[in-house]
Amino acid sequence: DIIPFLSQMRCFVLLISLLALHIAHVACGRSFTIDWDNDRFLKDGKPFSYQSGGMHYFRVPRQYWGDRMNKIRLAGMNTLQTYISWRSHELVEGEFNFEGDNNITEYLSLAQSYGLNVVLRPGPYICAEWTFGGLPYWLLNKPGMEVRMYNKPYVEAIAKWFAVLLPIIKPFLYENGGPIITVQVENEYGAYGPFVCDKKYLQFLLDLNKKYLGENAVYFTMDNTNDKRLECGAIPGLLKALDFGPENEPAHELQMLRKFQAHGPFINGEYWAGWFDMWGGGHANRNATKVAERLDQMLQLNASVNFYMFHGGTNFGYTNGAMSKVPGRYNVRVTSYDYNAPLTESGDTTEKYFAIRDVMSKYVELPSDPVPPNSPKWKSTVDIQMKTRISLFDNLEQFSKCVERKLPSLMEHFNQSEGFILYQLQWSGPLHNISLYGVHDRATVFVDRQKIGSINRMQSLNGSLILPIDLVNQLNVRPDKGYTISILVENLGRVNHGSYMAVDFKGINCMVLLDGKNVNLEGWTVCPLPLDSVQPALQNMANLRYPPSGSPFTPSIFCGSFRKLNGDDTFLDPRGWEKGIAYLNEVNLGRYWPTEGPQVTLYAPGVYFKQGENLICLFEIELLILATLSCLLMFLFSVKRLRSTVMIFSSFSSCFTLVLYYCFLHKHATHF
């Protein structure tokens, strides 16, 4: 048997040798370097600047990558920029996913096929308004974890991740025949803190990149034009890039850069042509004319410019991030990442797109092929009846493996990244108010199926809900009869930027008080509810239980089927519903919350539909009135609205409460 084996080995060695010769032939003469003396890049020895469009592969269905890249190219861009989302590739520690929408090699190859260079931003931290800044949640399970610092458990995890990622990336470097011309080290590190300035950590990342990608790759850091941030985020001798929007004068930004870097290319690595939206805020809108004017001024200075974003895409599922820079302050990114970008969330061109294209035509020869027309959008012609209703509280075993636990008991205890967690307690006797401390992020409270109210971290970490007087009276007249307190907590999004990333544990972090009594040590039933999909419950309809007739509304899943025979995109309009999660077939489209805004509709890509029968489901948390989906669907369902009195504690009203909460969290959160 040894002879055939040796023959196979010779063939294998010959194949590898031929492949190496081919790569060497393709890469021969290719170089991308910095001409420091003349403040420019050199590509194959010739002066070069890049004009780039930001587009994240993890926010756009893979089937649409080519369409978006082509439109970026047709706008006059010669480069594409993307982050690498660690969280997307290693959601479970040690299990790696580079398939489907995570196929980074396909993305890079496709970019090259469209003649686009690539600026790669592998993190590991990426911000990006993406949950936990692109870091995997399981880092929080490691005792002693501190992110974005030279912290032993953190850098050990990075080393393992980069040992997998960077060898995949290396063949795509420009010198190796690929499209990648520059590689970022960390991301806007000068803004982390206030001013952590851990140079050992930055050097560790640079050394790790060089270990796998080599010394010849062009590495850079990027920060806002702030003296302290530029100083903290820099690595001596490494190229510095800036990020700023159209409200800033490019000439002034260049002067700021020269204080820290006397020579080298002038780069705006994130030219903010738009901005992100937050729940409860307004819709971002940056003027197309102003964006184009500033672009013209930067190009006159021979700047390399990347549009952040050129095409934003969508935070499908639970992938949106959040901001928390100080205790008690928390705001949440919406599902859409349209970003008021030149290409809309659905990939359509805009006035801003053509304004940018007009400026680019002054500096480069635009491709001769025409810009494609905007895609048609599908509208349903019939109402879709939501005939199926699955009550969560009545069918918990279909969605969760509930356990008996004391509090605090958090999502991370159950190796749960996103979704919901339910706390239930059997209680008896009089009850007037329920107080929660350390809510991460939104708790909806029920007593025997009757909704009492919600406490939302966007307003306060802590709060008290006063029971309606009729319910108080009912409990008083039946003191020996037990009842169920249910607290459904939603993870609204892990902090992606701010000092409190590493203490953003999800659930009730501190304590529950019933009429002032701490009940953490009572016999709670805790049910982790990732709710990535509702399909398992739909496949077990025969065993479902239904709520008692006439009982109040509790969180439920509503489903209806419909036919669609084309592949057009569309938008789901949930006005009339209150708050929840939308599912199209097996895909989690994301959160809807039309009463909070500014986002109302949810993008539903055509590739997520089936030819023929389709299923739409809504996990509705709140109470319903007449609910319709006017663009895609029509739901006819009516539930009487109930009211309660809500009193919210200011998170700064009691220093003792705040200190207690954070001390308790630090003491217990990493010991699972």
Protein Blocks (a to p, Z undefined) as FASTA:
>chain_A
ZZmmmmmmmmmmmmmmmmmmmmmmmmgopacdddfknopadeehiacddddddddfklcc
fklmmmmmmmmmmnopabdcddddfklmmmbghiacfehjllmklmmmmmmmnopacddd
ebjangjopghhhpafklmmpghiaehiacfklmmmmmmmmmmmmmmmmmmpmklopabf
bdcehjhkllgcehklpaklmmmmmmmmmmmnojkbccdddddddfklmmmmpcehiacd
ddddfkbcfklmmmmmmmmomgdcdddfbccfbccddehiacddddfklmmmmmmmmmmn
opacddddfblbjaehjlbccddfbghiacdddfblnlopabdfkopacfklmmmmmmmm
mmmccdfbdcdddddddddfbdcddfbccdfklmmmmmoccddddddddfklnopabhcd
ddddddedjdfbdcdehiafbccddeehiafbdcdfklombdcddddfklmmmmmmmmmb
ccddddddddfbdcfbdjklmmmcgdjfkbcceehiacklmccdddddfklafklmmmmm
mmpccddehiacdddddddddddfbfbdcdddfehiabdcddehjbcfbjcdfknombfb
dcddfklpcehjaddddddfbdcdddddfklmccdddddddddddddddfklpmklmmmm
mmmmmmmmmmZZ
